[in-house]
Amino acid sequence: MVEVVQKLCEDMMLSLRKVEVDIKKNINDLLLEHRHLERDHVRGSILDWITPFEYSRQQNETISKRQPGTCQWFLDSLEFQKWIKSDGQTLFCPGIPGAGKTVLVSVVVDSLIALFRSDETIGIAYVYCDFRKTHEQTAKDILASLLRQLAYGQSYLPASVISLHDMHRAQGSLPSFEELLTTFRSVAALFSKIFVVIDAIDEMSMACRYKLIPEILDQQYKVNIFVTSRYIPDIVQEFKGSTALEIRASNPDVESYIETHIKSLPCFDDWSPKLHEEVKTHISTAVDGMFLLAHIYLKSIEDKITNKAVRRAMIQFKAPKLPPSESKKCELFDEIYNQTMERVNGQKAGFREFAVKILS
């Protein structure tokens, strides 16, 4: 009887020890999770202190507009592949309004993130410029955003970022451009290579451009910069020595876009196969690399009931002839832009607002 009781006591003690071990493990796990949550909270607070402005939402919204399979020509181009594999290179990508520059930028960013997702030695930062937001896109604002993105790319916040935050928190102040630049350089030095993508640099103020871009291009930090812009003579001249690749909607991309959207036209089901091909071919030829113009042309025939009315409307769709000189091209692109805006102003209010937003 005594032996039985003793055995029961031993078994109970073993069970209690196991429970004790499990409880301690659970407590340690909870403490560790709490520390991680606290660290993430502190990390988020410091990043928000650097700047509350993020471009990730715009990136997600823009990439969602990509037509499946489009922009692949650009990713496969020799210029882009060379840019990715080289160090300290600039790829300047001008394009006419409505050519799909911003969507292409989102594809480039998405591609870079996918390529280097697991490599912490590669930094990626991007900016979508908007002339309507110049008050929050000063040189200091954009530099702060680039710093935030690079700091976020590290598993732990860099010491220089924490130090900058703690110093100013104690003083109740905000960092200057020079302090942000010093910290940016310190964080940049942690990476073996950095990709900086800037969309619509023509919408960045000239003062901001002249102050910021030379600092980003500091060759000491192996920064590869990707820039898009409309054909603005001064900007084209600024990047004259850089590798350039024009952004324009390729015929396959435009045809894919038209093929997808043409089916939503009210009278599409009444069209003959021949008219279907005529519309697709005529519009893809006439838009000359402008996605938005394709959209406008499709809109202009959505109320045409007969095949004859559709063909009559298409007579107005003409492709522009490009002059050889860059300055003349810039003038022509401005003219195309103005003509496009005239067409936009003739559209329904909802579409007009949408189109103006894209073209501006």
N, C-alpha and C positions, 0 to 999 in steps of 0.2 A: 504493500500500500504506500509506504514511504517512497519507494522507488518511482511509483506511478506519479505521485505528487511532484517529486523532484523533476521527473521528465516533463511534466506539464509546465512547471516553472521555467525550465530551460527553453522549452519551445516558445513560451510567452515572451521571455527575454529576447530571444532571437527575432521574434516578430516585432517587438517594440523597437529593437535596434534598426530593423529594416525600415519601419515607419519613420524613425528618427532620421535615418539617412535620406529617405525620400522627402521628408519635410524640409531638411536642410538644403537639399538640391533644389526643391521648388522655391525656397526663399532666395537662394543664390541666383536662380534664373530670373525671379521677379526683380531682384536688386539690379541684375545686369540689364534687364529690359528697361528698368527705370532710368538707369544711367544712360542707356542709348537714347531713350526718349528725351531725357534732359539735355544730352549732348546735341541731339537733332534740333531741339527747341532753341538752344543757345546759338547753334550754327545758323538756323533760319533767321534768328533775330539779328545776328551780325550781318548776314547777307542782305537782309532788308534794310539795314542801316546804311550799307554801302549805296544801295539804290533800290527802291521798291519797284522800279520799272523792269518788266521782263518782256521778252519777245517770243517766248515759247508758245503762248496762246496763238499769236499771229502765225507762227510757224505751223502749228497744227491745223489751223483754219485754212491756210494757203495750200499746204500739201494735200489736203482733202479735195481740192479743186482740180488736182492733176488728172488728166484723162489717161486711163490705163495704157501703158506702153509708150507714152509720149516722152520727149526729152532724152530718150536713150541715145540719140545721135550725138548729143552734147557730152554725155558721160563717156561715150566711146571715142570721142575725138582725141587726136594726138595731143592737142594743146592742153586739154583738161588732164589727160593721163600724165603728161609731162609735169604739169603743175603739182599734181598730187605727189609725184615721186621725187621732185626736186626740193631744195631748201632755199628759203629767202626769195621766192619768186612771186611776181605779181601777174595775175591774169585779169586783163581789162576786157569787159564784155559789153560793148555798146549795143543799143537796139532801138528801133523805132517805137513810139508809143503803141501799146496794145499788142506787142509782139510776144507777150507772155514772160517777160523778164522776171517778175516777182515769183511766179509759179516755178520757173526754172531755178531761181535761187533756193526756194524751199526744197526742191529736188536735190540740189547740190548739198545743202545742209543735211538732209536726210541720208544721203549717200555717205557723207563723211562720218556721221554718227554711227551708221551701220558698219562702216569699214574699221573704225577705231574704237568701238564701244568698250572693248576689253583691254585697251592699252592706255594706262594712266599717264604714260609719258607723252601722249599726244593731246594738245589742248585745242578745243574748238569753241569759237565764239562768233556770234553773228548779230547784225543790226539791220532792221528794216527802217530806212529813212522815210520821212513823210513831211512835206513842206508845211502841213497844217500843224505839226507838232514841234516846230523849231524851238519853241519856248522850253520844251523838255528834252531837246536833243542838242544841247550845247556840247562843246568839246568835253567839258567836265562830265556831263551826263552820260555821254557815249563811252568815255573812258571808264567811268564807274560801272557801266553795264558790262563792258568787256572784262573788267577785273572781277566782277561778281561771277560771271560765267566760268572764268578760268579757275577761280577759287572753289567754285562748286564742283568742278571736275576732279578735285583732289579728295581722297578718302577722309582726310582730316583738314580742317581749315589751316592754311599756312600761318606760321608764327607771325609773319609780318602783317597779315590782315588782322589777327587778334590784337597785336600790339597797337596798330593804328586805331582800332575801335576802342580799346581800353584807355588810350591816351586822351582821345576826344570825349569819351564818356565822362571821364574825370573832370574835364574842362567845360563840359556842356557845349561843345562846339562841333563843327563839321569840317572834314578835310578839304584842303585846297587842291587845285588841279595838280600842282607840283607834288604834293604828298601822295595823291592817288597815282601819279605817274611813277614815283619812286617805288610804291608798293606793287604796282603793275609789273615793273621791271623785275622786282624781287620774285614775284609769283611766276612770271614768264620764264625765269631762269630754272624753274623746277621741271620744265618740260624740255623734251628733246626737239620738239617741233610744235608750232602753233599754226592753226588755220583760222584766219579772220575773214568772214564773209560780210560784205556791205552791199545792201541792195539800194539802188536809186541814190547814188552819191550826188547826183545833180540836185537832189532835194535837200542835201545838207548845206547849211550856210557856208559861204566862201570862207569866212573867218574860222569857222569850225574845221573846215577841210584843211586849211593851211596850217592850223595849229596842231591838229591831231594826227593826220596821216603820216607826216615824217617821223613822228614818235613811234607809231605802230610799225613802221617799216625798218626800224633799227635792226640792222643785219646781225647784231650780236645775239639776237634771240631767235633766229631762224623762223621768222614769221612769213607764212605764205598768205598773201592777201588776194581776195577775189572781189572784184568790184563790177557792178552794173551801172549803166547810166544811159540816158537819152543822148542823142548826138548833139552835145553842146561843145562848140569849138574850143573853148578854154579848157574844158575837161579832157577832150580828145588830145589836146596838145600836152596837158599835164602827164598823161600816160603814154606819150609817144614812144618812149623807149621800152615799154613793157610788151609782153606777149598779148596779142589781142585776138579775140574770137567774137564775131558778130552773133548776137542772139536774134534769131528770126524763126518763126514757126516753119518747120520743114513741111513739104507737101504731104508726106505720109501722116504727120501729126495733124495738119489742118484737115485732111480728108477723114481721119479718125474722129476728129471733133465734129465735123459736119455730119458724118454718118450717124453719130450718136444723137445729135440734137435735131436732125432733120425729121426724124420719126415723130417728134412731138408737135410738128406743124399740123394744124387742124385739117388741112386738105391732103395730107400726105397719102392717105389710103386711096385717094382718087387719082393719084398720079400714075402714069404709065412707067414701066421700068426704064424706058428711054429718057423720059423727063427727069427721073430720079438721078440718072447718071449725068445728064446735062447740067443739072443744078449743082451737083457735087463737083464736077470738073470745072465749071465756069467760076464758081465762088472760090475754089481753092487756088485757081490761077489769078483771079482778080484781086484777092486780098494781099498778095505779095508779102506774106510773112506776118500778117497782123491777125491774131486770134480774135480780137475784139471786133475788127471789121467783118470777119466771118459771122460773128454773132449778130451784128447790125444788119448785114445782108439777109441773113435768115429771117430776122424780125421783119424786114421790109417786104417779104413775100408771104408772111403768115396769113394775111387777109386776102390774098389773091385766090379767087375761087376756080378759075379756069386755067387750063394749061397755057392758053394763049396769053393770059394776063401775067402768068409767072414768067414766060419767055420775054414779054415786053418789059417787065421790071428788070430782068437780068441784063438788058441792053445797056443800062446805066452803070453796070459793074465793070470798071476798067482798071487794069494794073498800071501803076505809074512807071515811067521810064527814068532810070537812075542816071544822073550825070556822073562823069568820072571823078571830079574833084571832091574832096571831103567837105569843103565849105559849101559847095553847091548842094551836096547831099543833105547837109544840115538844114539848108534853106528849104529844100524839097520836103524833108521830113516834117518841118514846121508847117508847111502848107498842107501836107497830108493830115497832120494833127488837127489843124483848123477845120479842114473839110469834114473830118470824122466827127469833130465836135458839133458841126452844123447838123450832121445826120443824127447825132445823139439828141440834140435839142428838139428834133422832130419826133422823137419817140414818146411813148407813154411815160408819165411821171415816174413810176416806180423803176422802170428800166433806165430812164434818163439819169436818175440819182445813182443807180448801180454803175452805169457806164462812166459817168463823170468821176466817180470814186476811183475806178480802175485807171482811167487815163491821167488823172491829176498827179 
